[in-house]
Amino acid sequence: MRIPSELHGESLYGRRTARLASPPSQSWRRVIRLIIVMALILVAMRQAARSGVYQVFFPSTEVKRFVSNDTRSVATLTNAEDASAEISPALQSALDTWAAQKTSDELASLLANWLDGQPWGVQDDSTGALAEPGNEAAIAQAIQRKLIAEMRDGTVWRADDGPGLMATLALHDPRKDRPTPPRSSQSKTVAAGVLPLLQQPDVYRGKSVRARGEVVQIEKLRASENPFGITSYWNLWLLPQDASNRPWLVIVGELPSELAALIPTSTSTPEAEQQERLEAESDKRSWPVNAPRPLVDVDGEFLKRLSYQSAAGAELTPVVAGHVVTIQANGNSRVATAIGASQPSASAPADRPDELPLFWIVVGSIAAGFLIAIAVMWRTATLNRQMRARRNRHPVSLGIVWIVTGIMVSSSASAQSLMDLLPGYDQERLQELSEAAVSTLASPSIDVDEIAKIVFRVNRLSDAALQTRVARSSMPPSVGDAIVIDEEISELTPLTIDADLQEYLEFEQIQMVRLADVEGVPHLLFAKLLPGEAVPGDRIACIAVRTLADGGKGNRGSSAALAASQGSDPASQDWIIDIAGRLHWTPARPQSPADAVLALSGVDLSRLADLPKRDREPFDDADSPLFYPMIGAADFAAHPDREQSQRSDAARSMRDSTIDVSPVDLLQDPATYTGQWIQLDAETIRITRVAVESSQRQIEVGGDSYYEIDAIGDLGQVELKIEVPGEESVTMANRYPVTIVTARLPDFLQPDESEGTPLVITRTVPIRVEGFFYRLWSYESDFMQSRGAKQFAPLIIAGVIADQRPDSTDPMGVQAIGNIAAIAVVGAILAAIVFGVVTRRGDRRSRGRTKRQ
């Protein structure tokens, strides 16, 4: 059966043969039909715009979202890691140097003037980079980061905290009239809970986060004198939605009218008016919010952890300053009424007398269609004429082609240079320094201190900046260019730095590495010291700066003189010298199966050797290059059969040699187990999902988030004493906290469907964990904070998490014991009955014999 279409009378299934050309009358009919269809669509859209038609079928949600029409209000809410990826290292260095020369008051005044539309005053910038167009937003970001960094964490409000707080509130004020920053300076907001902010303040400091919770108290405070013109601001104490019992404090510059409805109005009695005047003159006013409480979302920057006094004593709460983005009534009648009043379009009548008639809408649409068609045809004709004109032009002369090619080649040749990232050094200075360092291989006359300074500067460059320079050009490197090194070690020589310089460079020695000769030319590399386990034959990888290429080539006279003094051929005195920061070390013979898996997974084992030095320190950005790749390696080790490779074989060998440990072993000798594949029994308490923002880190982890499991391990009969400076020792027995990190949660720990996808869930499950031991890390906890110290615990990067709950519903065998007891009782009863019957028969026989006698 062929169903005809109502539009053109043809079959909806199409024809097997090509459709014949339609006569002109058929084309006009099709145009008329299309116009009618367009008119029907306009009528349907017009009716859909009337909320009264369908509003009766849907109840009101009583939710208001604040959408700013001016993107400038969030332009400076930057993520420190994202901003560093967008701003060039040279500009970042200039910003840090310029901001370091200014006081907090000077920076706040400059930012306030810029927010009022005035230009930046950066005449004192020695580099001139800040005065370049397009750097306005970067300057504002640097000022904000500097002011937030000067706020002291873990304390009450101090006078030095004022500039950072006022600057952040001013940046979130959409009424400020300032130039529009570039869109690339904006960053996405991260959803974070209270516990991650309390436990990892250095990671989230100054980053844009979203605070969500129920409003339990509103406070209005009078602002101290500031250049931004802020006279007052509002504190909103929120009850978080992540199952934690700690409130957090969000600060906003303006209180939306929907939340202002929660503030009770004063009565007209003289006593009430007098009390209101006294409160208005005070610096702080407070109003508690009764249940049901509204739910709000606030976007802003995490400033610090604030110490405040509660009923339980001194507590810490994270402070987020920003602006309200969403208000949900959550059953509060006052807020629901205020939301309805602020959205008149929802309660407006369905039929408005001032709307345009349908006839004019149709006419305007047809006219607009014709105008668009005419514009498209005119544009097409213009492009065709220009294309024909270009075809008729004379060919470009070969001389111009060579000139353009020369410009491109010269630009490409300098694209991989690192000179702009090494202030104070140029090609001549690098070459002279390296030429003076290579008299002979046996006894090189090396200026260790000068080379150590270059090592220090190259080590501070980000991996992203170095990779970008290397990827820009494929031409042979010259002096000052970035060069990729991935070779085996031929010789190793440590060089000691001057004692006065060690304090500034923060390392005592550098490494001189002899690599394989390049076409007979000796190749030397200077870098940070490798671990003591490194030996010739191991592989190293890095991105270095070339400081000497074939003896300089351009300064052949000095090389020839040196060769003549040693009685050798000048051509044999060519050298290749590179200088790098940290070296990525891969041992040829790993000391353990775990080291082999990590090395094959791309983990830098030189960082793993330095890890015990960071025991009992908080988690910060210095852990990132090692922490995230180890999460990915542990996840692979859990399923080595996913691929057939040398890494799979190493993972299976590592799993077979798992080390069984207890929390006591990790606490007593953490350096022995660092980086080893261990097994530990624990009991889960709380699971937190942590977002991974950087795309590079997401590749290393294998996803956009990982899970942090707070667990408890058994100490057995051991009592642990923790020394607290200036206080009594803290004794812990029976159980001790353990932190477990994993890329994926097993099914038995996943949240229920009714819970959705929460950031924090609570689970109490006995588990057995297999994974890499990372190190002892410290974090804030209520128990240790009350004793003036920080909690530290073993951090395990898990690959395998097994459920230790018994499969049987009767693990102790109570039912089996009961069955045995019941059978025994029944058997005893039957035996008693048989014994009675036998005894009675014997008695009857005895009585019978007695009677017969």
Residue pairs with C-beta under 8 A, 6 or more apart in sequence:
2 11
2 12
2 13
3 11
3 12
3 13
4 10
4 11
4 12
5 11
5 12
7 33
7 37
8 30
8 33
22 30
35 366
38 365
38 366
38 369
39 362
39 365
42 358
42 361
42 362
42 365
43 358
46 358
46 361
47 53
48 54
50 350
50 351
51 345
51 346
51 348
51 350
52 349
52 350
52 351
53 350
55 346
60 340
60 346
62 328
62 329
62 335
62 336
62 339
62 340
63 326
63 327
63 328
63 329
63 339
64 256
64 258
64 326
64 327
64 339
64 342
64 343
65 325
65 326
66 256
66 323
66 324
66 325
66 326
66 327
68 74
68 174
69 174
70 174
71 180
71 183
71 186
72 174
72 176
72 178
72 180
72 181
73 171
73 172
73 173
73 174
73 176
73 323
74 172
74 186
74 299
75 137
75 140
75 171
75 180
75 181
75 185
75 186
76 137
76 140
76 141
76 144
76 171
76 181
76 185
77 171
77 172
77 186
77 187
77 189
77 208
77 299
77 300
77 301
77 322
78 141
78 144
78 145
78 185
78 186
78 187
78 206
78 208
79 187
79 188
79 190
79 207
79 208
79 693
80 145
80 205
80 206
80 207
81 207
81 621
81 693
81 694
82 187
82 693
83 138
83 141
83 185
83 187
84 92
84 462
85 462
85 464
85 694
86 184
86 185
87 95
87 138
87 141
88 465
89 421
89 461
89 462
89 465
90 127
90 129
90 420
90 421
90 423
91 129
91 130
91 135
91 138
93 423
94 125
94 127
94 129
94 130
95 130
95 138
95 139
95 142
96 142
97 126
97 127
98 122
98 124
98 125
98 130
98 142
99 107
99 142
99 143
99 146
100 146
101 124
102 110
102 146
104 146
104 147
104 150
104 160
104 163
104 164
105 163
105 227
107 143
107 146
107 147
107 163
108 143
108 147
108 163
108 166
108 167
108 226
108 227
108 228
109 227
110 120
110 121
110 143
111 140
111 143
111 144
111 167
111 170
111 228
112 170
112 226
112 227
112 228
112 229
113 121
113 227
114 120
114 136
114 139
114 140
114 178
114 179
115 170
115 171
115 173
115 176
115 177
115 178
115 228
116 176
116 177
116 178
117 177
117 178
117 179
120 130
120 131
120 136
120 139
122 130
122 131
122 139
125 131
129 135
130 139
134 182
136 179
136 181
137 181
137 182
137 185
138 185
140 171
140 181
141 185
143 167
144 164
144 167
144 168
144 171
144 206
144 301
145 206
147 163
147 164
147 167
147 168
148 164
148 168
148 205
148 206
148 301
148 303
148 304
149 205
149 206
150 160
150 163
150 164
151 158
151 160
151 161
151 164
151 165
151 303
151 304
152 158
152 160
152 161
152 304
153 201
153 205
153 304
153 305
154 201
154 304
154 305
154 307
154 316
155 304
155 306
155 307
156 306
156 307
156 308
157 306
159 224
161 303
161 304
162 224
162 226
163 226
164 303
165 233
165 251
165 303
165 321
166 223
166 226
166 228
166 230
167 228
168 300
168 301
168 303
168 321
168 322
169 228
169 230
169 233
169 251
169 252
169 253
169 321
170 176
170 228
170 230
170 253
172 252
172 253
172 300
172 321
172 322
172 323
173 253
173 254
174 323
187 208
188 208
188 693
189 208
189 209
189 210
189 299
190 204
190 207
190 208
190 209
190 210
190 691
190 693
191 209
191 210
191 212
191 691
191 759
192 204
192 209
192 210
192 302
192 691
192 759
193 240
193 242
193 244
193 688
193 759
193 760
194 240
194 242
194 244
194 246
194 247
194 248
194 317
194 318
195 242
195 244
195 246
195 686
195 688
195 760
196 203
196 204
196 688
196 690
197 204
197 209
197 248
197 302
197 305
197 318
198 246
198 305
198 316
198 318
198 779
198 780
199 779
199 780
200 618
200 619
200 620
200 779
201 302
201 304
201 305
201 318
201 618
202 618
202 619
202 620
202 621
203 619
203 620
203 621
204 302
205 302
205 303
205 304
206 301
206 302
206 303
207 301
207 302
208 299
208 300
208 301
209 299
209 300
209 301
209 302
209 320
210 297
210 298
210 299
210 325
211 238
211 240
211 248
211 250
211 297
211 298
211 300
211 320
211 322
212 238
212 240
212 241
212 295
212 296
212 297
212 298
213 238
213 239
213 240
213 241
213 247
213 248
213 295
213 296
214 238
214 239
214 241
214 293
214 294
214 295
214 296
214 330
215 236
215 237
215 238
215 259
215 262
215 289
215 293
215 294
215 295
215 296
216 237
216 238
216 239
216 247
216 288
216 289
216 293
217 235
217 236
217 237
217 286
217 287
217 288
217 289
218 234
218 235
218 236
218 237
218 255
218 259
218 262
218 263
218 286
218 287
218 289
219 234
219 235
219 236
219 237
219 284
219 285
219 286
219 287
220 232
220 233
220 234
220 235
220 255
220 284
220 285
220 286
221 232
221 233
221 234
221 235
221 283
221 284
222 231
222 232
222 283
222 284
223 230
223 231
223 232
223 233
230 253
233 251
233 252
233 253
234 251
234 252
234 253
234 254
234 255
235 249
235 250
235 251
236 249
236 250
236 251
236 252
236 259
236 296
236 298
237 247
237 248
237 249
238 247
238 248
238 249
238 250
238 296
238 298
239 247
239 293
240 246
240 247
240 248
241 295
241 758
242 688
242 758
242 759
242 760
243 686
243 758
243 760
243 761
243 762
244 760
246 315
246 317
247 317
248 317
248 318
248 319
248 320
249 306
249 317
249 318
249 319
249 320
250 298
250 300
250 319
250 320
250 321
250 322
251 300
251 319
251 320
251 321
251 322
252 298
252 300
252 321
252 322
252 323
252 324
253 323
254 323
256 324
256 327
257 338
257 342
258 294
258 327
258 335
258 338
258 339
258 342
259 294
259 296
259 324
259 327
259 335
260 338
261 334
261 335
261 337
261 338
262 287
262 289
262 294
262 332
262 334
262 335
263 287
264 287
266 272
266 273
266 276
279 285
292 330
292 331
292 332
293 330
293 332
294 327
294 328
294 329
294 330
294 332
294 335
295 327
295 328
295 330
296 324
296 326
296 327
296 328
297 324
297 325
297 326
298 320
298 322
298 323
298 324
298 325
299 322
299 323
299 325
300 320
300 321
300 322
300 323
301 320
301 321
301 322
302 318
302 319
302 320
303 319
303 320
303 321
304 318
304 319
305 316
305 317
305 318
305 319
305 780
306 316
306 317
306 318
306 319
307 314
307 315
307 316
308 314
308 315
308 316
308 317
309 315
313 786
314 785
314 786
315 782
316 780
316 785
327 335
327 339
329 335
329 336
329 339
340 346
340 347
412 472
412 473
412 475
413 473
413 475
413 478
415 469
415 472
415 473
416 469
416 470
416 472
416 473
416 475
416 477
416 481
416 482
417 469
417 480
417 481
417 482
418 458
418 461
418 466
418 469
418 480
418 481
418 482
418 545
419 425
419 426
419 427
419 480
421 461
421 465
422 454
422 457
422 458
422 480
422 545
425 454
425 457
426 480
427 478
427 479
427 480
430 454
430 479
430 480
430 545
430 547
430 548
431 479
431 547
431 548
431 552
431 555
433 447
433 450
433 451
433 454
433 547
434 547
434 548
434 575
434 577
435 548
435 551
435 552
435 555
435 558
435 559
435 575
436 445
436 447
437 444
437 445
437 446
437 447
437 451
437 577
438 444
438 522
438 524
438 548
438 575
438 577
439 445
439 562
440 566
441 514
441 522
444 512
446 495
446 512
448 495
448 496
448 497
448 498
448 510
449 497
449 498
449 501
451 495
451 510
451 526
451 579
452 495
452 497
452 501
452 505
452 507
452 510
453 501
453 505
454 526
454 545
454 547
454 579
455 510
455 526
455 527
455 528
455 579
455 580
455 581
456 505
456 507
456 581
458 544
458 545
458 579
458 580
458 581
459 528
459 580
459 581
459 582
460 581
461 581
463 543
463 625
464 696
466 482
466 543
467 543
469 481
469 482
469 543
470 482
470 483
470 484
470 543
477 483
477 546
477 549
478 546
478 549
479 546
479 547
479 548
479 549
479 552
480 545
480 546
480 547
481 545
481 546
482 543
482 544
482 545
482 546
483 543
483 544
483 545
483 546
483 578
484 541
484 542
484 543
485 515
485 525
485 540
485 541
485 542
485 543
485 544
485 578
485 580
486 539
486 540
486 541
487 515
487 516
487 539
487 540
488 515
488 516
488 536
488 537
488 538
488 539
488 540
488 588
489 513
489 514
489 515
489 534
489 535
489 536
489 537
489 538
489 539
489 540
490 513
490 514
490 515
490 516
490 536
491 513
491 514
491 536
492 511
492 512
492 513
492 514
492 530
492 534
492 535
492 536
493 511
493 512
493 513
493 514
494 509
494 510
494 511
494 512
494 529
495 509
495 510
495 511
495 512
495 526
496 508
496 509
497 505
497 507
497 508
497 509
497 510
502 508
507 528
507 529
508 529
509 529
510 526
510 527
510 528
510 529
511 526
511 527
511 528
511 529
511 530
511 583
512 524
512 525
512 526
513 524
513 525
513 526
513 527
513 530
513 540
513 583
514 522
514 523
514 524
515 523
515 524
515 525
516 523
517 523
518 576
521 550
521 574
521 575
521 576
522 574
522 575
522 576
523 576
523 577
523 578
524 575
524 576
524 577
524 578
525 540
525 542
525 544
525 577
525 578
525 579
525 580
526 577
526 578
526 579
526 580
527 540
527 542
527 544
527 579
527 580
527 581
527 582
527 583
528 580
528 581
528 582
528 583
530 540
530 583
530 585
530 606
531 585
531 605
531 606
531 609
531 610
532 609
533 587
533 591
533 609
534 585
534 587
534 606
535 587
535 588
537 588
538 585
538 586
538 587
538 588
539 585
539 586
539 588
540 583
540 584
540 585
540 586
541 583
541 584
541 586
542 580
542 581
542 582
542 583
542 584
543 580
544 578
544 579
544 580
545 578
545 579
545 580
546 576
546 577
546 578
547 577
547 578
547 579
548 575
548 576
548 577
549 576
550 574
550 575
550 576
551 559
551 573
551 574
551 575
552 558
552 559
556 570
559 570
559 573
559 574
560 570
560 573
562 573
563 569
563 570
563 572
563 573
564 570
582 604
582 606
582 607
583 606
584 604
584 606
585 604
585 605
585 606
586 599
586 605
587 595
587 599
587 605
590 596
590 599
592 654
592 657
592 675
592 676
593 650
593 653
593 654
593 657
593 677
594 654
594 675
594 676
594 677
594 772
595 605
595 608
595 675
596 650
596 653
596 654
597 633
597 636
597 637
597 647
597 650
597 651
597 654
597 677
598 605
598 608
598 630
598 633
598 675
598 772
599 605
600 646
600 647
600 650
601 629
601 632
601 633
601 636
601 647
602 629
603 626
603 629
603 630
603 633
604 625
604 626
604 629
605 675
607 625
607 626
608 626
608 674
608 675
611 626
611 674
611 675
611 774
611 775
612 670
612 671
612 674
612 775
614 622
614 623
614 775
615 670
615 671
615 775
615 776
616 776
616 777
616 778
616 792
617 777
617 778
618 777
618 778
618 779
618 790
619 627
619 777
619 779
619 795
624 697
627 774
627 797
628 692
628 697
628 700
628 701
629 700
630 772
630 774
630 797
631 700
631 701
631 702
631 706
631 741
631 742
631 743
631 797
632 700
632 701
632 702
632 743
633 772
634 742
634 743
634 771
634 772
634 797
634 798
634 799
635 701
635 702
635 742
635 743
635 744
635 799
636 642
636 647
636 651
636 799
637 651
637 654
637 655
637 677
637 799
637 800
638 770
638 799
638 800
640 647
640 648
640 649
640 651
640 652
640 655
641 648
642 648
654 677
655 677
655 770
657 677
658 677
658 678
658 679
658 770
659 673
659 676
659 677
659 678
659 679
660 678
660 679
661 673
661 678
661 679
661 680
661 773
662 680
662 713
662 714
662 715
662 716
663 680
663 713
663 714
663 715
663 736
663 738
663 794
664 715
664 716
664 718
664 720
665 673
666 673
666 678
666 680
666 773
666 776
666 794
667 720
667 736
667 776
667 794
670 773
670 775
670 776
670 794
673 773
674 773
674 774
674 775
675 772
675 773
676 772
676 773
677 770
677 771
677 772
678 770
678 771
678 772
678 773
678 796
679 768
679 769
679 770
680 713
680 738
680 768
680 769
680 796
681 713
681 714
681 766
681 767
681 768
681 769
681 804
682 711
682 712
682 713
682 714
682 738
682 740
682 766
682 767
682 769
683 711
683 712
683 713
683 764
683 765
683 766
683 767
684 709
684 710
684 711
684 740
684 749
684 763
684 764
684 765
684 767
685 710
685 711
685 712
685 762
685 763
685 764
686 709
686 710
686 760
686 761
686 762
686 763
687 707
687 708
687 709
687 710
687 745
687 749
687 760
687 761
687 762
687 763
688 707
688 708
688 709
688 710
688 759
688 760
689 705
689 706
689 707
689 757
689 758
689 759
689 760
690 705
690 706
690 707
690 708
691 704
691 705
692 698
692 701
692 703
692 704
692 705
692 706
698 704
701 743
702 743
703 743
703 744
706 741
706 742
706 743
707 741
707 742
707 743
707 744
707 745
708 739
708 740
708 741
709 739
709 740
709 741
709 742
709 749
709 798
710 737
710 739
711 737
711 738
711 739
711 740
711 767
712 735
712 736
712 737
712 738
713 735
713 736
713 737
713 738
713 794
714 734
714 735
715 732
715 733
715 734
715 735
715 736
718 733
719 731
719 732
719 733
720 731
720 732
720 733
720 736
721 729
721 730
721 731
721 732
722 729
722 730
722 731
722 732
722 784
722 789
723 729
724 730
724 787
724 788
724 789
725 789
726 788
727 787
727 788
727 789
728 787
730 784
730 787
730 789
736 793
737 781
737 791
737 793
738 793
738 794
738 796
739 777
739 793
739 794
739 795
739 796
740 769
740 771
740 796
740 798
740 801
741 774
741 795
741 796
741 797
741 798
742 771
742 797
742 798
742 799
742 801
745 801
746 801
746 802
746 803
748 765
748 803
749 763
749 765
749 801
751 757
751 758
751 761
755 761
765 803
765 804
765 805
766 803
766 804
766 805
767 801
767 802
767 803
767 804
768 801
768 802
768 804
769 796
769 798
769 800
769 801
769 802
770 798
770 799
770 800
770 801
770 802
771 796
771 797
771 798
771 799
771 800
772 796
772 797
772 799
773 794
773 795
773 796
773 797
774 795
774 796
774 797
775 795
776 792
776 793
776 794
776 795
777 792
777 793
777 795
778 790
778 791
778 792
779 790
779 791
779 792
779 793
780 790
780 791
781 790
781 791
783 791
784 790
784 791
810 816
